[in-house]
């Protein structure tokens, strides 16, 4: 084998080694780029989920129920804590029943169902609390959101 051929084989071998090193580096870079794309896709999915949840919150009312002192007596206060209106709001005692609860049946029937409880508004009911009244009462509240979905929540109120 001549020196020219030997030099040609050596240079070819060096070229193959350089090609393998570059190829290995490119595979590593491609792996990192794929990992970054996966992370970016996951982040995008989470951001879309958060945006959807925030938009649902915009259209969903949030209500609270509490028993507050009012002068010498008590009032049961149903409040719309959200900025959107709650439609067709209904309140019913579950434990104890209406007959045994501290609410006045005629007032409850007169005020409920409420056609529209605006954001930030509240409804007060007289609570006829006596010595024999239960210390904990449970209520079931249902309403319709602005987007047409129906919501319900159970509240527990204690003296």
C-alpha positions in Angstrom: 0.0 0.0 0.0 1.4 3.3 -1.0 1.8 6.2 1.4 -0.9 8.1 -0.5 -3.4 5.3 0.0 -2.4 5.0 3.7 -2.9 8.7 4.2 -6.3 8.5 2.4 -7.4 5.6 4.8 -6.2 7.5 7.9 -8.1 10.7 6.7 -11.2 8.7 6.0 -11.0 7.1 9.5 -10.7 10.6 11.1 -13.6 11.8 9.0 -15.7 8.8 10.2 -14.8 9.6 13.9 -15.6 13.2 13.4 -19.0 12.3 11.8 -19.8 9.9 14.7 -19.0 12.6 17.3 -21.1 15.2 15.5 -23.9 12.6 15.0 -23.8 11.8 18.8 -23.9 15.5 19.7 -26.9 16.1 17.3 -28.8 13.2 18.9 -28.3 14.6 22.3 -29.4 18.1 21.1 -32.4 16.5 19.4 -33.3 14.7 22.6 -33.1 17.9 24.6 -35.3 19.7 22.0 -37.9 16.9 22.2 -37.9 17.2 26.0 -38.4 20.9 25.8 -41.3 20.5 23.3 -43.0 18.0 25.7 -42.6 20.4 28.6 -43.9 23.3 26.5 -46.9 21.2 25.4 -47.7 20.2 29.0 -47.4 23.8 30.1 -49.8 24.9 27.3 -52.3 22.2 28.3 -52.2 23.4 31.9 -52.6 27.0 30.8 -55.6 26.1 28.7 -57.1 24.2 31.6 -56.6 27.2 33.9 -58.2 29.6 31.3 -61.2 27.2 31.0 -61.6 27.1 34.8 -61.4 30.9 35.1 -64.0 31.3 32.4 -66.3 28.8 34.2 -65.9 30.8 37.4 -66.9 34.0 35.5 -70.3 32.4 34.8 -70.8 30.5 38.1 -72.4 32.1 41.1 -71.0 31.3 44.6 -73.4 31.5 47.5 -72.9 31.4 51.3 -75.3 30.8 54.2 -74.7 32.0 57.7 -76.5 32.7 60.9 -75.8 36.2 62.2 -76.9 38.2 65.3 -79.2 41.0 64.5 -80.0 43.2 67.5 -81.4 40.8 70.1 -82.2 38.0 67.6 -80.7 36.1 64.8 -81.0 36.2 61.0 -80.2 33.6 58.4 -78.3 35.3 55.6 -78.0 33.9 52.1 -75.4 35.9 50.2 -74.2 35.8 46.6 -70.4 36.1 47.0 -69.7 36.2 43.3 -70.0 39.0 40.7 -72.5 37.1 38.5 -76.2 36.7 39.2 -77.7 33.5 40.6 -81.1 32.7 39.1 -84.0 30.7 40.5 -82.4 30.4 44.0 -84.2 28.1 46.3 -83.4 27.3 50.0 -84.8 24.3 51.9 -84.0 23.0 55.4 -83.0 19.3 55.4 -82.1 18.6 59.0 -84.2 19.3 60.9 -87.3 19.6 58.7 -89.0 22.9 58.0 -91.5 22.2 60.8 -88.8 21.7 63.4 -86.3 24.4 62.1 -85.9 27.9 63.4 -87.2 29.4 60.1 -90.6 30.9 59.8 -92.4 28.8 57.2 -94.5 31.7 55.8 -91.4 33.9 55.3 -89.5 31.1 53.6 -92.4 30.5 51.2 -92.8 34.2 50.6 -89.1 34.9 49.7 -88.2 31.7 47.9 -87.6 30.8 45.2 -85.8 34.1 44.3 -85.9 34.8 40.6 -82.5 36.7 40.6 -80.0 37.2 43.4 -77.5 39.7 42.0 -73.8 39.5 42.7 -73.0 40.9 46.2 -76.7 40.9 47.2 -78.1 39.0 50.2 -81.4 37.8 51.6 -82.1 37.8 55.3 -84.6 35.5 57.0 -85.8 35.8 60.5 -84.4 33.0 62.7 -86.8 32.2 65.5 -84.2 30.7 67.8 -85.5 29.3 71.1 -84.1 27.1 73.8 -85.4 24.0 72.1 -83.9 24.9 68.7 -81.3 22.5 67.3 -77.8 23.7 67.6 -76.9 22.6 64.1 -79.2 23.0 61.1 -78.5 21.8 57.5 -79.9 23.5 54.4 -80.0 22.6 50.7 -79.6 25.6 48.3 -80.1 25.3 44.5 -79.6 27.9 41.9 -79.1 28.3 38.2 -76.0 30.0 36.8 -76.0 32.6 34.0 -74.7 29.9 31.5 -77.8 27.8 32.2 -76.0 25.2 34.4 -77.7 24.2 37.7 -75.7 24.3 40.9 -76.5 23.1 44.4 -74.7 23.2 47.7 -75.5 21.9 51.2 -74.8 24.2 54.1 -74.5 23.5 57.8 -75.3 26.4 60.2 -74.7 26.3 63.9 -75.8 28.6 66.7 
